[in-house]
Amino acid sequence: MAIDNNRLLLELEKQRREINRSIINPAIPQLSLEALTPLLTMVAQTRKDYLCYLLKMADICKGNPPSEEQISELRTLRQTYDELVTAANALETAIQRDYLDVATSRR
């Protein structure tokens, strides 16, 4: 019984890879480190904005609770950062699972 389960899971993984690759790969050009650098920079910028605002807010509040407006701005910055991190992680997963073509490194 365990052998049948394992065989099914292996076939399921193979089919998932084939389906994802056939749908995702044609829509995204071949990836390279150079092409991904702007994406990495964008995520780093949003991380910086989020952290800098937190520190600025702490300095302004001097230990007192922040205003609703400050919390709203911090939330917006976090949501932007979280969304980009989630998307970048999804792209990384697609690369790891061989859904996308990547350029050969020349080192």
C-alpha positions as CSV (number, residue, x, y, z in Angstrom):
1,M,0.0,0.0,0.0
2,A,2.8,2.4,0.9
3,I,4.4,1.7,-2.5
4,D,1.2,2.7,-4.3
5,N,1.0,5.9,-2.3
6,N,4.6,6.8,-3.0
7,R,4.2,6.0,-6.7
8,L,1.1,8.3,-6.8
9,L,2.9,11.1,-5.0
10,L,5.9,10.8,-7.4
11,E,3.5,11.0,-10.4
12,L,1.6,13.8,-8.9
13,E,4.8,15.8,-8.4
14,K,5.9,15.1,-12.0
15,Q,2.5,16.2,-13.3
16,R,2.5,19.3,-11.1
17,R,6.0,20.3,-12.4
18,E,5.0,19.7,-16.1
19,I,1.7,21.7,-15.8
20,N,3.3,24.6,-13.9
21,R,6.2,24.8,-16.3
22,S,4.0,24.7,-19.3
23,I,1.9,27.5,-18.0
24,I,4.5,29.7,-16.2
25,N,7.6,29.3,-18.3
26,P,6.2,30.8,-21.6
27,A,5.0,33.9,-19.8
28,I,8.3,34.8,-18.2
29,P,11.6,35.4,-20.1
30,Q,14.7,33.4,-19.2
31,L,15.9,34.6,-15.8
32,S,19.4,35.7,-15.0
33,L,21.1,37.3,-12.0
34,E,21.3,40.5,-13.9
35,A,17.6,40.5,-14.7
36,L,16.7,39.7,-11.0
37,T,18.9,42.5,-9.5
38,P,16.2,45.2,-9.9
39,L,13.7,42.9,-8.1
40,L,16.2,42.3,-5.2
41,T,16.9,46.0,-5.0
42,M,13.2,46.8,-4.9
43,V,12.6,44.4,-2.0
44,A,15.6,45.8,-0.2
45,Q,14.3,49.4,-0.6
46,T,10.9,48.4,0.8
47,R,12.7,46.7,3.8
48,K,14.7,49.9,4.3
49,D,11.6,52.1,4.1
50,Y,9.8,50.0,6.7
51,L,12.7,49.8,9.2
52,C,13.6,53.5,8.8
53,Y,10.0,54.6,9.4
54,L,9.9,52.4,12.5
55,L,13.0,54.0,13.9
56,K,11.9,57.5,13.0
57,M,8.5,56.8,14.6
58,A,10.2,55.6,17.8
59,D,12.4,58.7,17.9
60,I,9.4,61.0,17.4
61,C,7.3,59.2,20.0
62,K,10.0,59.0,22.6
63,G,8.6,55.9,24.2
64,N,4.9,57.1,23.9
65,P,2.4,55.1,21.8
66,P,2.3,56.1,18.1
67,S,-0.6,57.9,16.6
68,E,-3.2,56.1,14.4
69,E,-1.7,58.0,11.5
70,Q,1.8,56.7,12.3
71,I,0.5,53.2,12.7
72,S,-1.3,53.4,9.4
73,E,1.8,54.5,7.6
74,L,3.9,51.7,9.2
75,R,1.2,49.2,8.3
76,T,1.2,50.4,4.7
77,L,5.0,50.1,4.5
78,R,4.8,46.6,6.1
79,Q,2.2,45.4,3.7
80,T,4.2,46.6,0.7
81,Y,7.3,44.9,2.1
82,D,5.5,41.7,2.9
83,E,3.8,41.5,-0.5
84,L,7.1,41.9,-2.3
85,V,8.9,39.3,-0.1
86,T,6.0,36.9,-0.7
87,A,6.2,37.4,-4.4
88,A,10.0,37.1,-4.5
89,N,9.7,33.8,-2.5
90,A,7.2,32.5,-5.0
91,L,9.6,33.3,-7.8
92,E,12.4,31.5,-5.9
93,T,10.1,28.5,-5.5
94,A,9.3,28.5,-9.2
95,I,13.0,28.5,-10.0
96,Q,13.8,25.7,-7.5
97,R,11.0,23.6,-8.9
98,D,12.3,24.1,-12.4
99,Y,9.2,25.9,-13.6
100,L,11.3,28.6,-15.2
101,D,14.3,28.7,-17.5
102,V,17.4,30.3,-16.1
103,A,20.5,31.6,-17.9
104,T,23.7,29.7,-17.4
105,S,26.1,31.3,-15.1
106,R,29.5,32.2,-16.7
107,R,32.1,32.1,-14.0
